[in-house]
Amino acid sequence: MKYFIILTTILLWVACSRNSNDSIVGRWEFEKFEASDKKFHLADSLQELRHQMERVNQGLIFSFQKDGKLTTFRRSGNSKTFISSVDYEHKAKDVVILKDTSDGTTTIVNIHFLSNTTLKLSFLPNRYDIGVFRKIMP
């Protein structure tokens, strides 16, 4: 019984320790890509391709709003350029569904990690490159 109480206390502490600020709502700026499998080594040519994609995505910002809208734009210096706006639904703790109402397409996004400062996600079916974003101020 003593061990059951200790185990229950630990599980309750872990369940409650998730920060209430760990929400996808907010602005997230792209930082880099990382491999989903740290044991997997990319060939040099693929590493260079990943670095090129990181350069292309620099300044990319996802803005998840409370009303279920995701606005994407690119920041360059002090200016921002609008890219797109779609509806989203945070289905489970690790899945977001993007819905483009203009053409009816749906995209599934896997959340690999979410804290109050970091968001790591991948767009299916590509589960190998994880985009790392950091939360920024509005």
PyMOL commands that set and color helices and strands:
alter all, ss='L'
color gray80, all
select helices_A, chain A and resi 2-16+44-57
alter helices_A, ss='H'
color red, helices_A
select strands_A, chain A and resi 26-35+60-64+69-76+79-92+95-99+106-114+118-123+129-136
alter strands_A, ss='S'
color yellow, strands_A
deselect
rebuild
show_as cartoon
